[in-house]
């Protein structure tokens, strides 16, 4: 990577901007107008030339493409070099069999283990496929209620962390390889000092812990250091959900939705099919109600609203394409400001109480919220 040119384009010429002309253009503009930069708003000749050469850069200055004869020459040389490389004799290696083979292990035949993967304090039931003691594939456990045989991207990608070349395989201290004995020798005097102070000033920072074994060990540590503090932190937490639960129910609770029984679903800026601890189960139940077969003749309906500033701007007259899983499923969408979210919710509640016809519901709410 040392010879790769930097990704920033410092050699590009800075496009001059006429701020006065830009202000005059904005004063004469009526209606919604979107732009990605001041250069695009100015629409100068230099910027149009830059867009023409952007994909790929300087494409207009490229010479004539490679001819068919030259292409076949290069491909023939590449295939010849590949064949020469295959003639290299590999060094001999010895295969050492098991002295005591693990019970039930047959080389080439995978073993499957049922376990659970914690994510944000919630467990996902999974089945791990293992070859000769090495995990190779993770799928959902069909008998676990949170997965029902499915797994999200985080679960399936977690097996790659075991084979990450940057994963530390030894103890590192100041960028040097160390040992556990050195770690214990360095921390023992400090722990003895904290023991005399009953752990005052000692802090333990972890992610959300729901494992009984880990919680038992941390409580044992706090018994030895009663003045110590244990802090739990998640970069993507659920504090706002718990705050809403305290306002609605008076305590911290986790809401569980029954999408397998819902006929009409209202999602206010929520991506429940891809985000959250129960997204796998929600996606399963949501999809089951949309299958018209085996005597089921009606589908569920999804109504969704997003903030006006929730997605990147697009050119006027073009429809915004959502990258969210829930955003690609609704039958009707609204783009509403955050201030009108309460009116939108109350409008849907009143409409659902008055009628069941989806067309009347759609027209009524559109006229109420705008």
C-alpha positions as a LaTeX table, in Angstrom:
\begin{tabular}{lrrr}
\hline
Residue & $x$ (\AA) & $y$ (\AA) & $z$ (\AA) \\
\hline
Unk1 & 0.00 & 0.00 & 0.00 \\
Unk2 & 3.03 & 2.32 & 0.19 \\
Unk3 & 3.00 & 2.94 & $-3.56$ \\
Unk4 & $-0.74$ & 3.63 & $-3.78$ \\
Unk5 & $-1.59$ & 7.25 & $-4.44$ \\
Unk6 & $-3.67$ & 9.05 & $-1.78$ \\
Unk7 & $-7.43$ & 9.14 & $-2.15$ \\
Unk8 & $-7.64$ & 12.90 & $-1.69$ \\
Unk9 & $-7.40$ & 14.90 & $-4.87$ \\
Unk10 & $-5.05$ & 17.68 & $-3.82$ \\
Unk11 & $-3.99$ & 18.22 & $-7.44$ \\
Unk12 & $-7.45$ & 19.35 & $-8.48$ \\
Unk13 & $-7.88$ & 23.00 & $-9.19$ \\
Unk14 & $-10.11$ & 24.84 & $-6.74$ \\
Unk15 & $-13.27$ & 26.08 & $-8.44$ \\
Unk16 & $-13.80$ & 29.80 & $-7.74$ \\
Unk17 & $-17.19$ & 30.81 & $-6.37$ \\
Unk18 & $-19.09$ & 34.03 & $-6.97$ \\
Unk19 & $-21.06$ & 34.38 & $-3.74$ \\
Unk20 & $-22.95$ & 37.41 & $-5.00$ \\
Unk21 & $-24.20$ & 35.48 & $-8.03$ \\
Unk22 & $-25.20$ & 32.60 & $-5.77$ \\
Unk23 & $-27.25$ & 34.91 & $-3.52$ \\
Unk24 & $-28.98$ & 36.42 & $-6.56$ \\
Unk25 & $-29.83$ & 32.95 & $-7.82$ \\
Unk26 & $-31.29$ & 31.95 & $-4.46$ \\
Unk27 & $-33.41$ & 35.12 & $-4.35$ \\
Unk28 & $-35.01$ & 34.25 & $-7.68$ \\
Unk29 & $-35.58$ & 30.58 & $-6.84$ \\
Unk30 & $-39.13$ & 29.54 & $-5.91$ \\
Unk31 & $-40.16$ & 26.26 & $-4.36$ \\
Unk32 & $-37.93$ & 23.47 & $-2.98$ \\
Unk33 & $-34.47$ & 23.30 & $-4.48$ \\
Unk34 & $-31.69$ & 20.94 & $-3.39$ \\
Unk35 & $-27.96$ & 20.89 & $-3.97$ \\
Unk36 & $-25.02$ & 18.97 & $-2.61$ \\
Unk37 & $-22.46$ & 21.75 & $-2.56$ \\
Unk38 & $-22.03$ & 25.43 & $-3.32$ \\
Unk39 & $-20.23$ & 24.49 & $-6.54$ \\
Unk40 & $-23.30$ & 22.57 & $-7.75$ \\
Unk41 & $-25.51$ & 25.52 & $-6.82$ \\
Unk42 & $-23.28$ & 27.95 & $-8.73$ \\
Unk43 & $-23.34$ & 25.61 & $-11.81$ \\
Unk44 & $-20.20$ & 27.15 & $-13.29$ \\
Unk45 & $-18.49$ & 25.88 & $-16.43$ \\
Unk46 & $-15.57$ & 24.61 & $-14.35$ \\
Unk47 & $-17.90$ & 22.52 & $-12.19$ \\
Unk48 & $-19.67$ & 21.03 & $-15.22$ \\
Unk49 & $-16.29$ & 20.07 & $-16.66$ \\
Unk50 & $-15.36$ & 18.51 & $-13.31$ \\
Unk51 & $-18.53$ & 16.37 & $-13.34$ \\
Unk52 & $-17.79$ & 15.30 & $-16.90$ \\
Unk53 & $-14.37$ & 13.99 & $-15.86$ \\
Unk54 & $-15.29$ & 12.59 & $-12.46$ \\
Unk55 & $-16.31$ & 9.03 & $-13.41$ \\
Unk56 & $-13.59$ & 8.04 & $-14.09$ \\
Unk57 & $-11.29$ & 10.94 & $-13.52$ \\
Unk58 & $-9.74$ & 12.44 & $-16.67$ \\
Unk59 & $-11.57$ & 9.93 & $-18.87$ \\
Unk60 & $-11.80$ & 12.39 & $-21.73$ \\
Unk61 & $-7.99$ & 12.55 & $-21.93$ \\
Unk62 & $-7.44$ & 8.81 & $-22.09$ \\
Unk63 & $-5.87$ & 7.47 & $-25.30$ \\
Unk64 & $-7.51$ & 4.98 & $-27.61$ \\
Unk65 & $-8.42$ & 1.73 & $-25.78$ \\
Unk66 & $-6.40$ & $-1.47$ & $-26.11$ \\
Unk67 & $-6.95$ & $-3.30$ & $-29.39$ \\
Unk68 & $-8.19$ & $-6.87$ & $-29.61$ \\
Unk69 & $-4.80$ & $-8.16$ & $-30.73$ \\
Unk70 & $-3.02$ & $-6.49$ & $-27.80$ \\
Unk71 & $-5.61$ & $-7.85$ & $-25.37$ \\
Unk72 & $-5.10$ & $-11.43$ & $-26.58$ \\
Unk73 & $-1.33$ & $-11.03$ & $-26.31$ \\
Unk74 & $-1.56$ & $-9.90$ & $-22.69$ \\
Unk75 & $-4.01$ & $-12.66$ & $-21.77$ \\
Unk76 & $-1.83$ & $-15.31$ & $-23.42$ \\
Unk77 & 1.21 & $-14.14$ & $-21.48$ \\
Unk78 & $-0.76$ & $-14.17$ & $-18.22$ \\
Unk79 & $-1.98$ & $-17.74$ & $-18.80$ \\
Unk80 & 1.56 & $-18.89$ & $-19.65$ \\
Unk81 & 2.95 & $-17.41$ & $-16.43$ \\
Unk82 & 0.14 & $-19.03$ & $-14.45$ \\
Unk83 & 1.02 & $-22.43$ & $-15.91$ \\
Unk84 & 4.71 & $-21.99$ & $-15.03$ \\
Unk85 & 3.77 & $-21.17$ & $-11.46$ \\
Unk86 & 1.81 & $-24.43$ & $-11.18$ \\
Unk87 & 4.95 & $-26.43$ & $-12.01$ \\
Unk88 & 6.67 & $-25.35$ & $-8.80$ \\
Unk89 & 7.30 & $-28.26$ & $-6.46$ \\
Unk90 & 5.80 & $-27.62$ & $-3.05$ \\
Unk91 & 7.82 & $-28.56$ & 0.05 \\
Unk92 & 6.91 & $-31.82$ & 1.78 \\
Unk93 & 4.73 & $-31.51$ & 4.87 \\
Unk94 & 3.98 & $-34.09$ & 7.51 \\
Unk95 & 0.45 & $-34.69$ & 8.79 \\
Unk96 & 0.35 & $-35.52$ & 12.48 \\
Unk97 & $-2.77$ & $-37.45$ & 13.59 \\
Unk98 & $-4.55$ & $-36.99$ & 16.89 \\
Unk99 & $-2.95$ & $-38.72$ & 19.83 \\
Unk100 & $-6.32$ & $-38.72$ & 21.55 \\
Unk101 & $-9.03$ & $-37.76$ & 19.12 \\
Unk102 & $-11.97$ & $-35.78$ & 20.56 \\
Unk103 & $-15.13$ & $-37.79$ & 20.99 \\
Unk104 & $-17.37$ & $-37.73$ & 17.90 \\
Unk105 & $-14.80$ & $-35.95$ & 15.73 \\
Unk106 & $-14.46$ & $-37.32$ & 12.19 \\
Unk107 & $-12.11$ & $-35.42$ & 9.83 \\
Unk108 & $-14.14$ & $-33.78$ & 7.10 \\
Unk109 & $-17.47$ & $-34.14$ & 8.93 \\
Unk110 & $-18.73$ & $-30.95$ & 10.65 \\
Unk111 & $-20.00$ & $-30.75$ & 14.20 \\
Unk112 & $-22.79$ & $-28.40$ & 15.27 \\
Unk113 & $-23.05$ & $-26.66$ & 18.63 \\
Unk114 & $-26.06$ & $-24.77$ & 19.99 \\
Unk115 & $-25.10$ & $-21.58$ & 21.81 \\
Unk116 & $-26.14$ & $-17.95$ & 22.18 \\
Unk117 & $-24.50$ & $-14.72$ & 21.01 \\
Unk118 & $-25.03$ & $-11.56$ & 23.09 \\
Unk119 & $-25.54$ & $-8.29$ & 21.26 \\
Unk120 & $-26.41$ & $-5.15$ & 23.18 \\
Unk121 & $-27.40$ & $-7.20$ & 26.23 \\
Unk122 & $-29.78$ & $-9.51$ & 24.35 \\
Unk123 & $-29.01$ & $-13.12$ & 23.45 \\
Unk124 & $-29.54$ & $-14.57$ & 19.97 \\
Unk125 & $-29.80$ & $-18.32$ & 19.72 \\
Unk126 & $-27.40$ & $-19.66$ & 17.12 \\
Unk127 & $-25.99$ & $-22.93$ & 15.82 \\
Unk128 & $-22.25$ & $-22.94$ & 15.10 \\
Unk129 & $-20.78$ & $-25.24$ & 12.47 \\
Unk130 & $-17.27$ & $-26.43$ & 13.34 \\
Unk131 & $-14.64$ & $-28.33$ & 11.33 \\
Unk132 & $-11.86$ & $-29.99$ & 13.31 \\
Unk133 & $-12.39$ & $-27.59$ & 16.20 \\
Unk134 & $-12.56$ & $-24.43$ & 14.05 \\
Unk135 & $-15.88$ & $-22.54$ & 13.79 \\
Unk136 & $-16.66$ & $-21.85$ & 10.14 \\
Unk137 & $-20.35$ & $-20.89$ & 9.93 \\
Unk138 & $-23.01$ & $-19.41$ & 12.21 \\
Unk139 & $-26.76$ & $-19.71$ & 11.61 \\
Unk140 & $-29.84$ & $-19.18$ & 13.72 \\
Unk141 & $-31.19$ & $-21.85$ & 16.01 \\
Unk142 & $-34.60$ & $-23.05$ & 14.73 \\
Unk143 & $-35.67$ & $-23.85$ & 18.30 \\
Unk144 & $-34.78$ & $-20.44$ & 19.75 \\
Unk145 & $-37.72$ & $-17.99$ & 19.86 \\
Unk146 & $-35.55$ & $-14.95$ & 19.04 \\
Unk147 & $-34.08$ & $-16.36$ & 15.81 \\
Unk148 & $-36.26$ & $-19.25$ & 14.56 \\
Unk149 & $-33.44$ & $-20.48$ & 12.34 \\
Unk150 & $-32.44$ & $-17.05$ & 10.94 \\
Unk151 & $-29.48$ & $-14.80$ & 11.75 \\
Unk152 & $-28.72$ & $-11.16$ & 11.06 \\
Unk153 & $-25.55$ & $-9.79$ & 9.52 \\
Unk154 & $-23.81$ & $-9.15$ & 12.85 \\
Unk155 & $-24.20$ & $-12.78$ & 13.90 \\
Unk156 & $-22.96$ & $-14.24$ & 10.63 \\
Unk157 & $-20.01$ & $-11.83$ & 10.46 \\
Unk158 & $-18.93$ & $-12.51$ & 14.05 \\
Unk159 & $-17.13$ & $-15.72$ & 13.00 \\
Unk160 & $-14.68$ & $-13.59$ & 10.99 \\
Unk161 & $-13.36$ & $-12.00$ & 14.18 \\
Unk162 & $-11.82$ & $-15.38$ & 15.13 \\
Unk163 & $-9.62$ & $-15.27$ & 12.02 \\
Unk164 & $-8.87$ & $-11.54$ & 12.03 \\
Unk165 & $-5.11$ & $-11.16$ & 11.34 \\
Unk166 & $-5.09$ & $-8.11$ & 13.65 \\
Unk167 & $-6.55$ & $-10.11$ & 16.53 \\
Unk168 & $-4.08$ & $-10.19$ & 19.40 \\
Unk169 & $-2.84$ & $-13.70$ & 20.13 \\
Unk170 & $-0.46$ & $-12.77$ & 22.95 \\
Unk171 & $-0.31$ & $-10.27$ & 25.79 \\
Unk172 & 0.85 & $-6.85$ & 24.56 \\
Unk173 & 2.39 & $-4.18$ & 26.78 \\
Unk174 & 3.60 & $-0.91$ & 25.21 \\
Unk175 & 3.65 & $-2.60$ & 21.78 \\
Unk176 & 5.83 & $-5.43$ & 23.06 \\
Unk177 & 4.99 & $-9.08$ & 23.64 \\
Unk178 & 4.56 & $-9.84$ & 27.33 \\
Unk179 & 3.21 & $-12.65$ & 29.55 \\
Unk180 & 0.38 & $-13.04$ & 32.02 \\
Unk181 & 2.91 & $-13.39$ & 34.81 \\
Unk182 & 4.19 & $-9.90$ & 34.02 \\
Unk183 & 0.62 & $-8.57$ & 34.04 \\
Unk184 & $-0.11$ & $-10.05$ & 37.47 \\
Unk185 & 3.21 & $-8.83$ & 38.86 \\
Unk186 & 2.47 & $-5.28$ & 37.67 \\
Unk187 & $-1.15$ & $-5.15$ & 38.87 \\
Unk188 & $-0.78$ & $-6.90$ & 42.23 \\
Unk189 & 0.77 & $-3.90$ & 44.07 \\
Unk190 & $-1.91$ & $-1.59$ & 42.68 \\
Unk191 & $-4.71$ & $-3.97$ & 43.67 \\
Unk192 & $-3.22$ & $-4.24$ & 47.17 \\
Unk193 & $-3.30$ & $-0.45$ & 47.46 \\
Unk194 & $-6.93$ & $-0.42$ & 46.30 \\
Unk195 & $-7.79$ & $-3.16$ & 48.79 \\
Unk196 & $-6.59$ & $-0.96$ & 51.66 \\
Unk197 & $-8.77$ & 1.87 & 50.32 \\
Unk198 & $-11.71$ & $-0.52$ & 49.77 \\
Unk199 & $-11.54$ & 0.14 & 46.04 \\
Unk200 & $-12.11$ & 3.90 & 46.24 \\
Unk201 & $-11.10$ & 5.28 & 42.85 \\
Unk202 & $-11.36$ & 1.89 & 41.10 \\
Unk203 & $-13.68$ & 1.82 & 38.05 \\
Unk204 & $-14.73$ & $-1.14$ & 35.92 \\
Unk205 & $-16.07$ & $-0.32$ & 32.43 \\
Unk206 & $-17.86$ & $-3.04$ & 30.43 \\
Unk207 & $-20.53$ & $-3.33$ & 27.79 \\
Unk208 & $-24.02$ & $-4.48$ & 28.74 \\
Unk209 & $-23.64$ & $-7.67$ & 30.78 \\
Unk210 & $-26.53$ & $-10.14$ & 30.99 \\
Unk211 & $-24.45$ & $-13.30$ & 31.46 \\
Unk212 & $-25.07$ & $-14.76$ & 34.96 \\
Unk213 & $-21.50$ & $-16.04$ & 35.14 \\
Unk214 & $-19.93$ & $-12.70$ & 34.24 \\
Unk215 & $-22.30$ & $-10.84$ & 36.58 \\
Unk216 & $-21.38$ & $-13.22$ & 39.43 \\
Unk217 & $-17.68$ & $-12.61$ & 38.89 \\
Unk218 & $-18.12$ & $-8.83$ & 38.81 \\
Unk219 & $-20.21$ & $-8.92$ & 41.98 \\
Unk220 & $-17.44$ & $-10.93$ & 43.64 \\
Unk221 & $-14.97$ & $-8.21$ & 42.62 \\
Unk222 & $-17.24$ & $-5.53$ & 44.10 \\
Unk223 & $-17.46$ & $-7.52$ & 47.35 \\
Unk224 & $-13.67$ & $-7.34$ & 47.64 \\
Unk225 & $-13.63$ & $-3.64$ & 46.67 \\
Unk226 & $-16.92$ & $-2.25$ & 48.07 \\
Unk227 & $-16.11$ & 1.37 & 47.11 \\
Unk228 & $-15.42$ & 0.50 & 43.46 \\
Unk229 & $-17.91$ & 1.38 & 40.73 \\
Unk230 & $-19.09$ & $-0.75$ & 37.82 \\
Unk231 & $-20.15$ & 1.15 & 34.67 \\
Unk232 & $-21.87$ & $-0.36$ & 31.63 \\
Unk233 & $-21.77$ & 1.47 & 28.29 \\
Unk234 & $-22.99$ & 0.74 & 24.76 \\
Unk235 & $-22.08$ & 2.98 & 21.78 \\
Unk236 & $-25.55$ & 2.30 & 20.33 \\
Unk237 & $-27.75$ & 2.07 & 23.41 \\
Unk238 & $-31.47$ & 1.95 & 24.16 \\
Unk239 & $-31.61$ & 4.80 & 26.67 \\
Unk240 & $-34.17$ & 6.74 & 24.65 \\
Unk241 & $-36.43$ & 3.68 & 24.53 \\
Unk242 & $-36.21$ & 3.23 & 28.28 \\
Unk243 & $-36.95$ & 6.92 & 28.79 \\
Unk244 & $-40.14$ & 6.52 & 26.76 \\
Unk245 & $-41.02$ & 3.36 & 28.69 \\
Unk246 & $-40.68$ & 5.22 & 32.01 \\
Unk247 & $-43.06$ & 7.90 & 30.76 \\
Unk248 & $-45.56$ & 5.34 & 29.53 \\
Unk249 & $-45.28$ & 2.56 & 32.14 \\
Unk250 & $-43.36$ & 4.13 & 35.03 \\
Unk251 & $-40.41$ & 1.70 & 34.81 \\
Unk252 & $-37.76$ & 0.41 & 32.42 \\
Unk253 & $-39.39$ & $-2.24$ & 30.26 \\
Unk254 & $-38.64$ & $-3.69$ & 26.85 \\
Unk255 & $-41.62$ & $-3.57$ & 24.50 \\
Unk256 & $-42.31$ & $-6.75$ & 22.56 \\
Unk257 & $-44.44$ & $-6.49$ & 19.42 \\
Unk258 & $-46.61$ & $-9.25$ & 17.97 \\
Unk259 & $-46.31$ & $-8.67$ & 14.23 \\
Unk260 & $-47.77$ & $-12.10$ & 13.59 \\
Unk261 & $-51.14$ & $-10.76$ & 14.80 \\
Unk262 & $-50.97$ & $-7.17$ & 13.50 \\
Unk263 & $-53.15$ & $-6.17$ & 10.54 \\
Unk264 & $-52.02$ & $-2.53$ & 10.19 \\
Unk265 & $-48.56$ & $-1.38$ & 11.31 \\
Unk266 & $-47.58$ & 2.27 & 11.78 \\
Unk267 & $-43.81$ & 2.88 & 11.87 \\
Unk268 & $-42.76$ & 6.40 & 12.83 \\
Unk269 & $-39.12$ & 6.63 & 11.73 \\
Unk270 & $-38.51$ & 3.05 & 12.95 \\
Unk271 & $-36.50$ & 0.38 & 11.13 \\
Unk272 & $-37.73$ & $-2.59$ & 13.15 \\
Unk273 & $-36.94$ & $-5.12$ & 10.39 \\
Unk274 & $-33.17$ & $-4.54$ & 10.60 \\
Unk275 & $-32.44$ & $-2.75$ & 13.90 \\
Unk276 & $-33.02$ & $-3.79$ & 17.47 \\
Unk277 & $-32.53$ & $-6.98$ & 19.45 \\
Unk278 & $-35.69$ & $-8.66$ & 18.10 \\
Unk279 & $-35.36$ & $-7.61$ & 14.45 \\
Unk280 & $-34.84$ & $-11.20$ & 13.24 \\
Unk281 & $-38.03$ & $-12.41$ & 14.92 \\
Unk282 & $-39.94$ & $-9.31$ & 13.78 \\
Unk283 & $-38.86$ & $-9.86$ & 10.17 \\
Unk284 & $-40.00$ & $-13.47$ & 10.36 \\
Unk285 & $-43.43$ & $-12.61$ & 11.78 \\
Unk286 & $-43.88$ & $-9.64$ & 9.43 \\
Unk287 & $-43.08$ & $-11.73$ & 6.34 \\
Unk288 & $-45.37$ & $-14.55$ & 7.47 \\
Unk289 & $-48.39$ & $-12.21$ & 7.43 \\
Unk290 & $-47.59$ & $-11.07$ & 3.88 \\
Unk291 & $-47.71$ & $-14.55$ & 2.35 \\
Unk292 & $-51.08$ & $-15.22$ & 0.72 \\
Unk293 & $-51.31$ & $-19.00$ & 0.81 \\
Unk294 & $-52.50$ & $-21.94$ & 2.94 \\
Unk295 & $-55.91$ & $-20.35$ & 3.44 \\
Unk296 & $-54.54$ & $-16.87$ & 4.27 \\
Unk297 & $-56.12$ & $-14.37$ & 1.88 \\
Unk298 & $-55.26$ & $-11.01$ & 3.54 \\
Unk299 & $-51.91$ & $-9.26$ & 3.93 \\
Unk300 & $-50.82$ & $-6.91$ & 6.65 \\
Unk301 & $-50.36$ & $-3.23$ & 5.80 \\
Unk302 & $-47.39$ & $-1.07$ & 6.72 \\
Unk303 & $-47.61$ & 2.73 & 7.02 \\
Unk304 & $-44.36$ & 4.58 & 7.56 \\
Unk305 & $-43.25$ & 8.16 & 8.17 \\
Unk306 & $-39.73$ & 9.58 & 8.09 \\
Unk307 & $-38.25$ & 12.91 & 9.10 \\
Unk308 & $-37.71$ & 15.48 & 6.42 \\
Unk309 & $-33.98$ & 15.54 & 7.22 \\
Unk310 & $-33.57$ & 11.76 & 7.65 \\
Unk311 & $-32.10$ & 11.08 & 4.21 \\
Unk312 & $-29.70$ & 12.81 & 1.81 \\
Unk313 & $-31.16$ & 15.37 & $-0.53$ \\
Unk314 & $-32.12$ & 14.42 & $-4.06$ \\
Unk315 & $-32.94$ & 16.37 & $-7.15$ \\
Unk316 & $-36.48$ & 17.84 & $-7.31$ \\
Unk317 & $-39.01$ & 15.54 & $-8.90$ \\
Unk318 & $-37.07$ & 12.36 & $-8.12$ \\
Unk319 & $-38.26$ & 9.80 & $-5.61$ \\
Unk320 & $-36.02$ & 9.10 & $-2.63$ \\
Unk321 & $-34.81$ & 5.52 & $-2.49$ \\
Unk322 & $-34.49$ & 4.26 & 1.08 \\
Unk323 & $-31.64$ & 1.98 & 2.11 \\
Unk324 & $-33.48$ & 0.71 & 5.19 \\
Unk325 & $-35.16$ & $-2.67$ & 5.27 \\
Unk326 & $-38.40$ & $-1.25$ & 6.68 \\
Unk327 & $-38.30$ & 1.70 & 4.27 \\
Unk328 & $-38.60$ & $-0.61$ & 1.26 \\
Unk329 & $-41.71$ & $-2.44$ & 2.50 \\
Unk330 & $-44.51$ & 0.06 & 3.27 \\
Unk331 & $-47.53$ & 0.54 & 1.07 \\
Unk332 & $-47.65$ & 4.29 & 1.83 \\
Unk333 & $-44.95$ & 6.69 & 2.97 \\
Unk334 & $-44.96$ & 10.17 & 4.47 \\
Unk335 & $-42.14$ & 12.69 & 4.82 \\
Unk336 & $-43.13$ & 14.80 & 7.82 \\
Unk337 & $-41.31$ & 17.17 & 10.13 \\
Unk338 & $-40.55$ & 16.04 & 13.67 \\
Unk339 & $-42.91$ & 18.67 & 15.09 \\
Unk340 & $-45.88$ & 17.13 & 13.23 \\
Unk341 & $-45.13$ & 13.59 & 14.39 \\
Unk342 & $-47.64$ & 13.79 & 17.27 \\
Unk343 & $-50.40$ & 15.01 & 14.92 \\
Unk344 & $-49.60$ & 12.19 & 12.50 \\
Unk345 & $-49.85$ & 9.59 & 15.28 \\
Unk346 & $-53.15$ & 10.94 & 16.63 \\
Unk347 & $-54.55$ & 11.14 & 13.08 \\
Unk348 & $-53.80$ & 7.46 & 12.46 \\
Unk349 & $-55.33$ & 6.53 & 15.82 \\
Unk350 & $-58.57$ & 8.33 & 15.05 \\
Unk351 & $-58.72$ & 6.95 & 11.50 \\
Unk352 & $-58.18$ & 3.39 & 12.65 \\
Unk353 & $-60.96$ & 3.79 & 15.17 \\
Unk354 & $-63.41$ & 5.02 & 12.53 \\
Unk355 & $-62.81$ & 2.77 & 9.55 \\
Unk356 & $-60.92$ & $-0.22$ & 8.25 \\
Unk357 & $-60.70$ & 0.75 & 4.59 \\
Unk358 & $-57.06$ & 1.48 & 3.75 \\
Unk359 & $-57.84$ & 3.97 & 0.97 \\
Unk360 & $-60.00$ & 6.13 & 3.27 \\
Unk361 & $-57.30$ & 5.97 & 5.92 \\
Unk362 & $-54.63$ & 7.08 & 3.47 \\
Unk363 & $-56.60$ & 10.04 & 2.08 \\
Unk364 & $-57.75$ & 11.20 & 5.52 \\
Unk365 & $-54.27$ & 11.22 & 7.05 \\
Unk366 & $-52.75$ & 12.89 & 4.01 \\
Unk367 & $-55.27$ & 15.71 & 4.30 \\
Unk368 & $-54.72$ & 16.09 & 8.04 \\
Unk369 & $-50.92$ & 16.17 & 8.13 \\
Unk370 & $-50.10$ & 17.44 & 4.63 \\
\hline
\end{tabular}
